Amino acid sequence: MTLIEKKYQKFVKGFVFNKFRGNIDVLKPGFQKLKNITKIPVIGTIPMMTLDLPEEDSLNSKPKSFVWTKKNISKIDNELNRLAKTVKNNLDIKTIEKMIQ
């Protein structure tokens, strides 16, 4: 939190660990320590996952060649659905809902 300018710190309501690899049980004790230090909870941990999606960053040195066909769009939809399910299953949605009320 000290890396975030003071005026923006009030906007941080929760932490999400993204692209986590390994045993989540090893990480969990750190969640309480982080909350004790920052007074902000960890609301989720999204595991590292391989997605078959076109590159999102145009600066990528080896962009995937991609043709926008119905079949490829369907594949993208399936991958995005898989990602959404993973995110939903690994976030504390009820805590997030309380935060935005």
URGI-V738845 format. One record per residue. SS is DSSP state (a for helix, b for strand, c for the rest). OMEGA is omega in whole degrees, -180 to 180 (* if undefined). D_CENTER is the distance of its C-alpha to the mean C-alpha in Angstrom with 2 decimals. Layout:
ss = [SS & SS]
omega = [OMEGA & OMEGA]
d_center = [D_CENTER & D_CENTER]
This chain:
ss = [c & c & c & c & c & a & a & a & a & c & c & c & c & b & b & b & b & b & b & b & c & c & c & a & a & a & a & a & a & a & a & a & a & a & a & a & a & a & c & c & b & b & b & b & b & b & b & c & c & c & c & c & c & c & c & c & c & c & c & c & c & c & c & c & c & c & c & c & c & a & a & a & a & a & a & a & a & a & a & a & a & a & a & a & a & a & a & a & a & a & b & c & a & a & a & a & a & a & a & a & c]
omega = [-179 & 178 & -179 & 178 & -177 & -176 & 180 & -176 & -179 & -179 & -180 & -177 & -179 & 179 & 173 & 175 & -176 & 177 & -180 & 175 & 174 & -175 & -178 & -179 & 177 & -177 & -172 & 178 & 179 & 179 & -179 & 178 & 179 & 179 & 179 & -178 & -172 & -174 & -180 & -176 & 168 & -176 & 176 & 176 & -179 & -178 & 174 & 177 & 178 & 179 & 178 & -179 & 174 & -180 & 179 & -174 & -179 & 180 & 180 & -175 & 179 & -178 & 176 & 172 & -173 & 177 & -177 & 176 & 178 & -180 & -180 & 178 & 177 & 177 & 178 & 178 & 180 & 179 & 179 & 175 & 178 & 177 & -180 & 179 & 179 & 179 & -180 & -177 & -175 & 175 & 175 & -174 & -180 & 177 & 178 & 179 & 179 & -179 & -175 & 180 & *]
d_center = [18.07 & 21.27 & 19.73 & 18.93 & 22.11 & 23.71 & 23.77 & 19.97 & 19.24 & 20.18 & 17.23 & 14.69 & 14.57 & 11.87 & 9.59 & 6.12 & 6.45 & 4.39 & 7.03 & 9.28 & 12.76 & 15.67 & 17.01 & 14.82 & 18.20 & 18.82 & 15.82 & 16.51 & 19.61 & 17.76 & 15.78 & 19.22 & 20.41 & 17.61 & 18.41 & 22.10 & 21.86 & 19.70 & 20.41 & 16.74 & 14.97 & 11.85 & 10.37 & 8.02 & 7.13 & 5.23 & 8.26 & 9.35 & 10.84 & 13.42 & 13.46 & 16.80 & 16.04 & 18.08 & 17.02 & 15.27 & 17.00 & 20.75 & 21.37 & 20.49 & 23.79 & 23.86 & 22.42 & 22.67 & 25.66 & 24.76 & 27.17 & 26.17 & 28.04 & 27.66 & 26.87 & 24.09 & 22.62 & 22.77 & 20.92 & 18.12 & 18.09 & 17.96 & 15.04 & 13.04 & 14.29 & 13.25 & 9.60 & 9.96 & 11.81 & 9.45 & 6.72 & 9.97 & 11.43 & 9.02 & 8.70 & 12.05 & 12.86 & 16.35 & 15.47 & 13.41 & 16.49 & 18.81 & 17.16 & 17.79 & 21.30]
